[in-house]
Amino acid sequence: MHSTRALVSTAVITVAAAAALTACGSSSSANAAAGTPAAAAGSTCPTAAPAANVKPEWSLKGATGSVDVTGSTATTAPKVSVHAPFTVTTTQVHTLTAGTGAVVPTTATVTVCYEGVDGRDGNVFDSAYQRGTSTSFPLDGVVPGFSKAIAGQKVGSTVAVAMIPADGYPQGQPDAGIRPGDTLIFAIKILSAQG
């Protein structure tokens, strides 16, 4: 499994900077002032698989293939089922469950649980849920599709995004098995936001 920071961060953020971002976390007093629930990097992400018969909360037919997404719950990880190869021609964001916290600004540093799946083959290439631990990062330090999925959502929301290659890794990310031109799907739970 590859590092969340290395896969989600854009090429301009070095591994050392990404490690520093994860260590930042968030304080309860800062979160209380911002009107968001307290959650720091390292918060627990559920690792249990959802029930086999769980109904998808979002089904999307792509230019090729399709994807079904069920968001995480307090006790289960999300389920992303890809009918590959799955591609989209525009980035699509869908709120699976709306949160009740503050709206996440584009300049925020967020703490999230997420799972990333490659539309080409349906393989999970990175998952905070599989690790059982959340991560934090600034929205201006991630691939554009990830930022598009989170900015404007409310803290506590569970969202899914199917992103075009230009909003993900247009040149690929070989260490994660992502090839140039791959559509990526993320299921994301927004735990907190600062900024």
N, C-alpha and C positions, 0 to 999 in steps of 0.2 A: 504494500500500500504506500502510496506516495504522500508526501507532506502536503497538507492543506494549503499552507502558505506558498509552497512552490507551484502548486497547480492553479490556485485561484488568483494569485498575484500576477500582475503584468510583468513583462520582461524587465522593466526599469527598476523594479524593487528587488534588491539583492536578497539572498538567503539570510544574511545577517540582519538586514532591516526587517525582513518578515518575522524573524525570530523575536526581534524587539517588539514588533507590533503585537504578537501573541502574548507577550509578557505584560503588556500594558494593562489589560483587564479594565474593569470599571468599578468605581466606588459607589456604595449605596447612596451616599449623600448627594453625589453628582447626579445619579439617576433619579433620586427623589426630586431634586430641583428641576430636572428636565421632564418630569412626569412619566418616566418610564420605569418598568420593573427592574430591580437590581439583578444583574447577571454578569458574570465575569467570564473571560476566556477560561476554559477549563470547567464550565458548568456541564452538568451531565446531559448527554443526548441519549434518548432511549435506544436500546439495541435489539429489542425483541422484534421479530417479524410480525407483520400484520396477519390477521386471519386469512386463510386461503380463499375464502369466499367474499372478501371485502369488495364492495362496489367502488369503481373508480370515481373520483370527484371531478376529474377532467379527462376527457377523451379528445384527442386532436388528430385529425387526418392531415398528413403532410403532403408536400408535393410528391413524395414517395413514402410509403409506409404510414404508420400511425403510432401513437403513444397513449397509454392510459396511466394516470397518476392518481394515487391516493396519498394524501398528506399524512404526516406523522400525528400521533396522539401523545398524551402524557406518558403512555407506556409502550408505544410501538413506533418503530421507524417507518418511513414512508415506503411506498411500493411504486416503482416505476417500471412498467412493462412496455417494451419497445417491440414493435412489429417491423423488423429491419429489412432493408435499410430505411431509416426515417430521416427525411430532410424537410426543411421549411425554407420559404423564400423571404419571409420577414420574421423578425423576432416576435414571439407571442408570450405574453405574461398573463397568468390566470391566478386570481386570489382563491385559494381553496377554502380557507377559513379566515375571516376578517378578525384582526386583533382589536383591542380596546384601548391600547396605549397611544402615545403621541405619534404624530406623523413623522416618518423618517426623512430628514432633509438630505439633499444630495451631498452635503459636506460631512455627513455623520460618520462616526466610527461605530460599527455595529458588531454585536455578538450574535452568532447564528449557529444552528445545527443545519447541515445540508448533505445532500447526496448528489453526485454528478454522474450522469450516464451518457455514454457515447451512442448517438443515433445510428451510427454505421453498423454496430454489432450488438447493441443493447448491454454492453459490459459496463459495470460500475468502475469508474476510473479513480474516484476519490469519495470518501464518505466519513464525515464527522460522526454519523450514526454508527458505523462499523467500529470506529475508535471509541465511541461512547463519550466523547469530549467535544464541547463547542470550540469555536475559534472567533477571534476578533480581528477586524481590519478596517481601514478607512475605505469608503466607497469610491474614492478617487484613486485607489490603488489596486483595483481589480479589473477583470475583463469587463467591457462595456455591458454585455448582456446581464451579468450578475448585478451590476449597479442599477440597470433598468428594471430589474425584477424587484429590487428592494426599496429604492427611493420612491417616496410617495405612499408607501404602504404604512400601516399602523403597527407599532410594536405589538408583538403577540400574534401577528398574522402568520399563516402558513401559505406560501406561494409556490407556484411552479413556473418555470420558464423554458421555452424551447428556443434556442438562439441560433441565428445564422452564423456561419463560420467567421464572418467579419466582426461579430460581437463576442466571439469566443477566442479561438486560437487559429487565425487564418493560415498561419504557417505550420500548424500542428504543434503538438507537445509530445515528442517521441517518448520521453520517460514515462508518460502516462498512457501511451498507446493511442494517442489522439493524432490522426493523420490530417494533413491539409485538406480543407473542405468539409470536415466533419461537423454535423449539427450536434449540439450538446443540449442535454436536458438536465435541469436542476430542480430538486424539491428542497425548499428552504423554510426553516422556522426562524423567525426573527425574535430573538430573546431580549435584546436591549439595543438602544441607540444613544449616542452622546454626540453633541455638537450641532 
